[in-house]
Amino acid sequence: MASASAAGACSREEASAVAAAAAPTGALPVFAAAAPCAFSPGGRRLVALSGPDGRLRVWETGSSRLHHEYVPSAHLSAACTCLAWAPPGAAGGGGRPSPSKEGPQRKKRKSEAAEAGEQLDLLAIGTAVGSILLYSTIRGELQSKLSGHDRKINCVRWHQDNGCLYSCSDDKHIVEWNTQTCKVKCKWKGDNSSVSSLCISPDGKMLLSAGRSIKLWDLETKEVYRHFTGHATAVSTLMFVTVRPPNENQPFDGITGLYFLSGAVHDRLLNVWQVRSDRKERNAVMSFMATDEPIHIDLTMSESKEEPVKLAVVCRDGQLHLFEQVLNGSCKKPLTSKCTIQVATSGEGSDTTPKPIPILAAAFCSDKESLLLMYGNSLQPVIERVPVNTTESHMCLVRDIQKTLMLKTEMAVTKVKTPIINSEVKTLMPGLPGHSAAIKPSFRGEKMETKRKSTAAGREESIEDRLGAMDIDVMKMKQSTGGLPQTDNFAVLLVQGLESSDPEILNKVLQTKKEAIIKKTVARMPVYSVIPLLHELTKRLQGHPYR
């Protein structure tokens, strides 16, 4: 496995060149929004990633190869908003729904039984329409669907002991699920606004939730134990950073206390809070400062007051910051990172300037001395293990990502599976909330295609004939535009289709695959038609994100 050796790192001057090349104005570029991803618990052997094409991919972190790829069916067309691996206990059967509805049972072979015992199985997938899907990564099929929210799911969390699942949504509620029966075990109002994040305490007795403020709930009574002030914007991350000493009798008393971390949207600061019954103030005891909004965070839990907490923070600008701090008091000044890690191209060939490669996510390995870095493109990322070295303030890893991706594409996918649709699965059709699918061409489009094929060989069909086949008044277009559009310019057709909301014109133009025509059409689009075009493209992508 590759590591950050001296040959693979660049100097501080080269790292500055990467930043300068990335943004001439002095600021690092803002890369695309983070795709939902989750590293498997324990040895971090797998990572699940939902790409912008709507497909769910599971990658092996050791070999950086694609382990499974799941092609969504119609009932999975809702965009994935969050992911969570089930703990090994829940995957082994305690949290698995009864297989009585999955068709005739057959006796498992020994190899299948061994595979199920070694691998993690269930993935909880939160969607934009309020449903939660339990997906079996071993069987490669949708196992069950949980319905209890009516708006977007913001976070899902598994209980590490009893196999229950907790979820929060824009509908202001928190739901405790019985994954064995697929029923709502308990549902309560978490806040007066959207509940954006959840986290379960290390002992499994408390639940953190974030809305307008951060609340600590008693899971048994569903009562609020403590309030915290929170952030000015929506909280995107909640994580406990210490383990409560086992010899304490009271839930959250003692010298060490219990600490948790919170991060928010458009906020560069990560706040650390202390949970203690004798503390009256509700402010953060310390904060960590990054260069941009954090999009992925991982940490090593501190089990004693002498052991420092290590944080790996991936920011929206593609950089990774490493923090190391002993939590033994409060600090008013924000703490800066011990080390910053960047990935860049080698800058070989005609362009000698190195270019930055965005880091997508990171996770600490079991030894706590090395990191798993996932960088590049979310559709085909590169996963690499690098040692944690906080003695250097800046590390820039030089990687030839194009060569790496070429090697990766030659690797065969272990398994590609499509979820099995049974009679009880509700298929999402156009018109339902969150599923504004594109309108398919009618039979008239087929007639038009047939007519075009019947044209004499060697004679290109005129644009006037094409417009006539789509029942468009050619004379009317001549009067309004002063002439017919050229055959290589669909801008006029596209503008008319957007103004009249004609599905036949829009489908015909947007299904064009020739890059030259697409570029000319976009270049000649009037400014007032850009926003309607974006709305039309968004509607189609929401309806079929896997196309």
MARDRENLO-46127 format. One line per 2 residues: number of its first residue (from 1); for each residue x, y, z of C-alpha. Coordinates in Angstrom, 2 decimals. Layout:
# MARDRENLO-46127
NUM	X:Y:Z  ...
***
This chain:
# MARDRENLO-46127
1	0.00:0.00:0.00  1.28:3.44:-0.89
3	2.48:5.80:1.78  3.56:9.43:1.97
5	7.26:8.93:1.36  9.79:11.65:0.71
7	9.60:10.99:-3.02  5.85:11.48:-3.00
9	5.75:14.81:-1.19  6.60:18.28:-2.41
11	8.28:21.13:-0.63  6.62:24.09:1.03
13	7.41:26.25:-2.03  5.72:23.72:-4.32
15	2.75:23.54:-1.96  2.43:27.31:-2.18
17	2.52:26.97:-5.95  -0.38:24.51:-5.74
19	-2.44:27.01:-3.78  -1.48:29.85:-6.12
21	-2.30:27.83:-9.22  -5.61:26.76:-7.75
23	-6.78:30.30:-7.05  -4.99:33.33:-8.49
25	-6.92:35.60:-6.16  -5.22:34.02:-3.13
27	-8.02:31.72:-1.96  -8.27:27.99:-2.51
29	-11.00:26.80:-4.88  -14.35:25.63:-3.63
31	-14.89:22.12:-4.94  -18.23:20.37:-5.43
33	-20.44:19.54:-2.47  -19.50:16.43:-0.53
35	-21.18:13.19:-1.55  -22.67:11.10:1.28
37	-20.07:8.55:2.36  -19.44:6.29:5.36
39	-16.45:4.17:6.36  -17.26:0.79:7.82
41	-16.76:0.47:11.60  -13.91:-1.47:13.09
43	-11.07:-1.92:10.65  -12.36:0.59:8.06
45	-12.16:-2.16:5.45  -14.92:-0.73:3.26
47	-16.28:2.69:2.39  -19.74:3.32:0.96
49	-20.14:6.30:-1.35  -23.23:7.65:-3.09
51	-22.18:9.48:-6.23  -23.97:12.23:-8.17
53	-25.20:9.62:-10.67  -27.39:8.07:-7.94
55	-25.46:4.79:-7.76  -24.23:3.33:-4.48
57	-20.67:2.05:-4.60  -18.72:0.17:-1.95
59	-14.93:0.43:-2.24  -12.23:-1.68:-0.60
61	-9.93:0.67:1.29  -7.00:-1.76:1.25
63	-6.76:-2.32:-2.50  -8.63:0.85:-3.60
65	-10.80:-1.23:-5.91  -14.55:-1.33:-6.43
67	-16.05:-4.08:-4.29  -19.75:-3.69:-5.11
69	-21.80:-1.40:-7.29  -25.55:-1.14:-6.92
71	-27.57:0.26:-9.80  -30.68:1.93:-8.39
73	-34.09:0.88:-9.66  -37.14:3.13:-9.98
75	-37.97:2.87:-6.28  -34.46:4.12:-5.39
77	-34.69:7.25:-7.53  -34.83:9.57:-4.50
79	-31.47:11.24:-3.91  -29.36:9.82:-1.07
81	-28.75:12.36:1.70  -26.92:10.31:4.37
83	-25.42:6.86:4.98  -24.67:4.74:8.05
85	-23.23:1.24:8.42  -24.99:-1.07:10.85
87	-22.79:-2.39:13.68  -21.69:-6.03:13.32
89	-24.30:-7.19:15.85  -27.15:-5.69:13.86
91	-25.79:-7.03:10.62  -25.52:-10.51:12.02
93	-29.25:-10.86:12.50  -30.32:-8.94:15.59
95	-31.25:-5.93:13.53  -32.17:-7.77:10.36
97	-35.81:-7.87:9.33  -37.49:-11.21:9.00
99	-36.72:-12.81:5.63  -40.22:-14.27:5.31
101	-41.18:-11.69:2.68  -38.19:-12.27:0.45
103	-39.52:-15.28:-1.40  -38.75:-18.98:-0.99
105	-35.92:-19.69:1.38  -33.07:-21.93:0.47
107	-30.30:-23.48:2.47  -27.17:-21.34:2.50
109	-23.90:-22.78:1.36  -20.98:-22.79:3.77
111	-19.15:-20.20:1.68  -22.13:-17.82:1.87
113	-22.43:-18.31:5.62  -18.73:-17.59:6.09
115	-18.97:-14.52:3.86  -21.95:-13.19:5.81
117	-20.11:-13.71:9.08  -16.96:-11.90:7.93
119	-18.55:-8.95:6.13  -20.61:-6.06:7.35
121	-24.04:-6.18:5.84  -26.69:-3.50:6.34
123	-26.45:0.07:5.14  -29.05:2.61:6.23
125	-29.69:5.11:3.42  -31.58:8.32:4.14
127	-33.34:9.90:1.15  -34.56:13.33:0.12
129	-38.24:12.28:0.27  -38.23:11.08:3.90
131	-37.87:7.33:3.48  -35.03:5.21:4.87
133	-33.77:2.20:2.93  -32.01:-0.76:4.53
135	-29.70:-2.21:1.94  -27.96:-5.58:2.19
137	-24.45:-5.31:0.79  -24.01:-9.12:0.84
139	-27.24:-9.96:-0.98  -27.08:-6.86:-3.14
141	-30.73:-6.00:-2.70  -33.06:-3.65:-0.91
143	-34.06:-5.40:2.28  -36.71:-3.07:3.65
145	-38.06:0.46:3.53  -38.83:2.52:6.65
147	-41.55:5.16:6.34  -42.11:7.58:9.20
149	-40.84:10.97:8.02  -42.45:13.13:5.38
151	-39.48:15.37:4.57  -35.75:15.03:3.85
153	-33.70:12.76:6.12  -30.70:14.65:7.50
155	-28.97:11.99:9.59  -29.24:8.28:10.49
157	-27.42:6.62:13.40  -27.32:3.00:14.59
159	-27.33:2.09:18.27  -24.20:0.07:18.94
161	-25.88:-2.37:21.37  -29.55:-3.05:20.60
163	-29.52:-2.63:16.80  -32.09:0.20:16.83
165	-31.86:2.97:14.26  -32.36:6.67:14.95
167	-33.17:9.28:12.31  -33.87:13.00:12.14
169	-35.52:15.04:9.42  -36.62:18.43:8.19
171	-40.04:17.58:9.64  -38.66:18.54:13.13
173	-38.97:14.98:14.50  -36.65:12.25:15.73
175	-37.66:8.62:15.17  -36.45:5.49:16.95
177	-36.87:2.46:14.67  -37.24:-1.22:15.36
179	-35.34:-2.57:12.36  -36.52:-6.12:13.03
181	-40.18:-5.22:12.48  -39.52:-2.11:10.32
183	-41.90:-0.16:12.56  -41.62:3.13:14.41
185	-40.69:2.38:18.01  -40.92:5.98:19.22
187	-41.32:9.35:17.53  -40.97:12.71:19.23
189	-40.49:16.36:18.31  -36.81:17.20:18.44
191	-36.93:20.94:17.81  -39.07:23.82:16.60
193	-37.16:23.74:13.32  -35.38:21.12:11.25
195	-33.31:18.55:13.18  -30.04:18.40:11.27
197	-27.77:15.92:13.09  -27.71:13.09:15.67
199	-25.12:11.27:17.76  -25.38:8.49:20.36
201	-23.23:8.56:23.51  -20.51:5.90:23.96
203	-22.50:4.14:26.71  -25.64:4.12:24.57
205	-27.81:5.92:27.12  -27.87:9.46:25.70
207	-28.66:11.01:22.33  -27.43:14.34:20.99
209	-29.61:16.23:18.52  -29.03:19.53:16.77
211	-31.64:22.01:15.60  -31.68:25.66:16.60
213	-29.84:24.47:19.70  -28.03:21.27:20.68
215	-29.95:19.01:23.04  -28.87:15.98:25.07
217	-31.70:13.46:25.46  -32.16:10.57:27.84
219	-32.95:7.67:25.51  -35.01:5.85:28.10
221	-37.34:8.69:29.09  -36.97:10.84:25.92
223	-36.47:13.89:28.14  -33.92:16.66:27.58
225	-30.98:16.36:29.95  -29.13:19.53:28.90
227	-29.26:22.37:26.34  -26.30:23.89:24.51
229	-26.23:27.13:22.52  -25.17:25.57:19.22
231	-24.08:27.52:16.12  -25.41:30.43:14.09
233	-26.11:28.08:11.15  -27.43:24.53:10.87
235	-25.25:21.95:12.64  -23.88:19.38:10.20
237	-21.76:17.23:12.54  -22.11:15.90:16.08
239	-19.48:13.52:17.50  -18.50:12.41:21.00
241	-14.75:12.74:21.53  -14.24:11.12:24.95
243	-15.35:7.92:26.64  -16.91:8.23:30.09
245	-14.75:6.52:32.76  -16.34:3.16:33.67
247	-15.98:3.63:37.43  -18.35:6.59:37.63
249	-21.67:5.99:39.36  -23.44:9.15:38.25
251	-24.23:9.43:34.53  -22.20:12.53:33.69
253	-20.36:13.64:36.82  -16.67:13.47:37.64
255	-13.40:15.20:36.89  -12.94:13.96:33.33
257	-16.48:14.60:32.14  -17.76:13.89:28.65
259	-16.92:16.01:25.61  -18.48:16.24:22.19
261	-17.69:18.07:18.95  -20.00:20.07:16.71
263	-19.57:21.59:13.26  -21.97:23.75:11.25
265	-22.71:24.78:7.67  -20.65:27.76:6.43
267	-18.68:27.74:9.69  -14.93:27.20:9.83
269	-14.94:26.63:13.59  -15.46:23.24:15.24
271	-16.66:23.66:18.81  -15.92:21.33:21.73
273	-18.51:21.10:24.51  -18.24:19.58:27.97
275	-21.14:17.66:29.48  -21.09:18.05:33.26
277	-23.96:18.48:35.67  -22.10:21.08:37.76
279	-21.43:23.39:34.83  -23.96:26.21:34.48
281	-22.54:27.91:31.38  -23.58:26.50:28.03
283	-20.73:27.80:25.88  -18.06:25.74:24.13
285	-14.88:25.11:26.13  -12.64:25.31:23.04
287	-12.75:25.41:19.26  -10.67:24.26:16.29
289	-10.26:26.53:13.26  -10.01:25.21:9.68
291	-9.50:26.99:6.36  -13.03:26.27:5.09
293	-16.29:24.58:6.02  -15.70:20.96:7.18
295	-17.38:18.34:4.98  -16.01:15.16:6.60
297	-14.62:14.59:10.11  -13.07:11.59:11.82
299	-11.43:11.33:15.23  -9.78:9.01:17.72
301	-11.70:8.68:20.98  -9.91:9.72:24.18
303	-10.27:7.18:26.98  -8.44:9.15:29.69
305	-7.70:12.77:30.54  -4.03:12.31:29.58
307	-4.73:10.91:26.10  -5.02:13.59:23.38
309	-7.85:13.62:20.88  -6.82:13.44:17.22
311	-9.03:15.08:14.61  -8.92:14.67:10.82
313	-10.98:17.44:9.21  -11.58:17.49:5.46
315	-12.67:20.93:4.26  -14.66:22.04:1.24
317	-11.52:23.53:-0.31  -10.05:20.01:-0.63
319	-7.51:20.25:2.20  -7.19:18.05:5.27
321	-6.27:19.43:8.71  -4.92:17.33:11.59
323	-5.55:18.50:15.14  -4.17:17.00:18.35
325	-5.30:18.29:21.74  -5.64:17.09:25.33
327	-9.10:17.99:26.65  -8.35:19.09:30.18
329	-9.87:22.55:30.41  -11.11:25.52:28.43
331	-9.34:27.65:25.82  -10.77:30.91:24.49
333	-8.47:31.25:21.47  -9.31:28.98:18.49
335	-6.74:26.23:18.00  -5.02:25.81:14.64
337	-4.07:22.53:13.01  -0.83:20.70:13.71
339	-0.53:19.59:10.09  -2.22:20.36:6.77
341	-2.29:17.74:3.99  -2.86:18.47:0.31
343	-2.77:16.26:-2.79  -1.56:17.64:-6.12
345	-0.56:16.51:-9.60  3.10:16.24:-10.55
347	2.89:19.05:-13.11  4.73:17.10:-15.80
349	4.40:17.67:-19.52  3.54:21.00:-21.15
351	1.94:22.37:-17.98  4.63:22.40:-15.29
353	2.38:23.96:-12.64  1.06:21.40:-10.12
355	-2.71:21.35:-9.75  -4.62:20.50:-6.56
357	-6.58:17.26:-6.24  -9.48:17.54:-3.75
359	-9.51:15.26:-0.72  -13.05:13.87:-0.35
361	-12.90:12.07:3.01  -10.49:10.63:5.57
363	-10.58:8.09:8.40  -8.13:6.99:11.08
365	-6.90:3.40:10.88  -7.10:1.10:13.89
367	-3.50:1.88:14.90  -4.36:5.61:15.20
369	-1.02:6.36:13.54  -2.14:6.34:9.91
371	-4.95:7.77:7.83  -7.04:6.54:4.93
373	-7.31:9.35:2.37  -9.96:9.31:-0.34
375	-9.27:11.87:-3.04  -10.02:12.66:-6.67
377	-13.49:12.18:-8.15  -16.45:10.84:-6.19
379	-17.40:8.58:-9.10  -13.98:6.93:-9.12
381	-11.95:7.93:-6.06  -8.43:6.90:-5.10
383	-7.98:5.53:-1.57  -4.53:5.63:-0.01
385	-3.07:5.00:3.43  -0.66:7.65:4.71
387	1.15:7.92:8.07  0.11:10.63:10.52
389	3.05:12.97:11.07  2.15:16.10:13.02
391	5.79:17.23:13.28  5.51:18.67:9.76
393	3.18:21.64:9.52  2.40:21.03:5.84
395	2.44:17.95:3.60  1.74:17.99:-0.13
397	1.44:14.54:-1.69  2.29:14.47:-5.40
399	0.24:11.86:-7.25  -0.29:11.00:-10.92
401	-4.03:10.53:-10.60  -4.64:9.92:-14.32
403	-2.29:6.94:-14.34  -3.86:5.62:-11.16
405	-7.38:5.88:-12.58  -6.31:4.12:-15.78
407	-5.07:1.20:-13.69  -8.28:1.21:-11.68
409	-10.52:1.05:-14.74  -8.78:-2.12:-15.84
411	-9.75:-3.84:-12.59  -12.89:-5.95:-12.77
413	-15.80:-5.16:-10.50  -16.37:-7.93:-7.99
415	-20.17:-7.75:-8.11  -22.66:-5.49:-9.83
417	-26.18:-5.94:-8.57  -29.54:-4.32:-9.14
419	-32.07:-4.30:-6.29  -34.88:-6.85:-6.57
421	-38.33:-5.26:-6.85  -41.11:-7.16:-5.14
423	-44.84:-6.50:-5.03  -44.68:-4.65:-1.71
425	-42.15:-2.06:-2.85  -43.76:1.25:-3.74
427	-42.44:2.55:-7.05  -41.96:6.31:-7.16
429	-43.69:7.83:-10.17  -43.54:11.36:-11.61
431	-45.70:13.77:-9.66  -44.87:12.53:-6.16
433	-43.04:15.03:-3.92  -39.34:15.04:-4.69
435	-39.75:12.93:-7.83  -40.38:15.31:-10.70
437	-39.27:12.93:-13.41  -38.68:14.01:-16.97
439	-41.57:13.41:-19.35  -40.88:10.61:-21.79
441	-41.39:11.21:-25.51  -44.81:10.23:-26.81
443	-45.56:7.96:-29.77  -45.42:11.00:-32.06
445	-41.69:11.10:-31.43  -41.45:7.52:-32.63
447	-43.36:8.46:-35.81  -40.98:11.33:-36.39
449	-37.99:9.00:-36.02  -39.58:6.52:-38.44
451	-40.21:9.29:-40.96  -36.61:10.42:-40.70
453	-35.34:6.90:-41.32  -37.52:6.61:-44.43
455	-35.88:9.68:-46.01  -33.86:8.91:-49.10
457	-30.32:7.81:-48.39  -27.68:10.50:-48.79
459	-30.14:13.43:-48.38  -30.14:15.14:-44.98
461	-33.60:16.02:-43.72  -34.12:19.77:-43.59
463	-34.81:21.61:-40.37  -38.17:22.66:-41.88
465	-39.19:19.01:-42.20  -38.08:18.33:-38.64
467	-40.15:21.21:-37.29  -43.11:20.01:-39.32
469	-42.74:16.53:-37.82  -43.01:18.06:-34.36
471	-46.22:19.92:-35.34  -44.58:23.32:-35.08
473	-45.91:26.18:-37.20  -42.92:26.97:-39.37
475	-44.33:30.22:-40.70  -45.02:31.44:-37.21
477	-41.42:30.77:-36.25  -40.19:32.60:-39.37
479	-42.21:35.68:-38.40  -41.04:35.65:-34.77
481	-37.36:34.85:-35.33  -36.79:36.28:-38.82
483	-35.76:32.92:-40.23  -35.24:29.28:-39.42
485	-32.47:28.20:-37.03  -29.40:26.56:-38.50
487	-29.16:22.78:-38.29  -26.21:23.02:-35.87
489	-27.85:25.58:-33.59  -30.64:24.38:-31.30
491	-30.63:27.52:-29.18  -33.82:28.90:-30.76
493	-35.59:25.55:-30.39  -34.44:25.25:-26.78
495	-35.62:28.76:-25.89  -39.02:28.13:-27.48
497	-39.32:24.80:-25.68  -38.52:26.44:-22.33
499	-41.01:29.27:-22.91  -43.83:26.97:-24.06
501	-42.89:24.04:-21.73  -43.25:21.74:-24.74
503	-41.92:18.31:-23.67  -41.34:17.13:-27.25
505	-39.08:20.03:-28.16  -37.19:19.83:-24.86
507	-36.69:16.07:-25.10  -35.48:16.34:-28.68
509	-32.96:19.09:-27.92  -31.71:17.78:-24.58
511	-31.18:14.27:-25.93  -28.52:15.56:-28.32
513	-25.17:13.88:-27.63  -22.90:15.74:-30.06
515	-20.51:17.85:-28.03  -20.02:20.51:-30.73
517	-23.77:21.16:-31.00  -24.12:21.28:-27.20
519	-21.33:23.86:-26.88  -22.74:26.06:-29.66
521	-26.23:25.87:-28.19  -25.06:26.89:-24.71
523	-22.92:29.71:-26.12  -25.91:31.19:-27.99
525	-28.41:30.90:-25.17  -29.84:34.29:-24.09
527	-29.21:35.27:-20.50  -32.89:35.23:-19.51
529	-33.20:31.56:-20.52  -30.34:30.29:-18.34
531	-32.38:30.02:-15.14  -35.34:28.19:-16.82
533	-32.82:25.79:-18.40  -31.25:25.05:-15.01
535	-34.70:24.41:-13.52  -35.52:22.01:-16.36
537	-32.23:20.13:-15.96  -32.69:19.95:-12.17
539	-36.18:18.51:-12.61  -34.88:15.81:-14.93
541	-31.92:14.92:-12.70  -34.17:14.60:-9.65
543	-36.45:12.26:-11.54  -33.67:10.01:-12.86
545	-30.40:10.71:-11.00  -28.78:7.49:-12.24
547	-28.95:8.44:-15.91
***
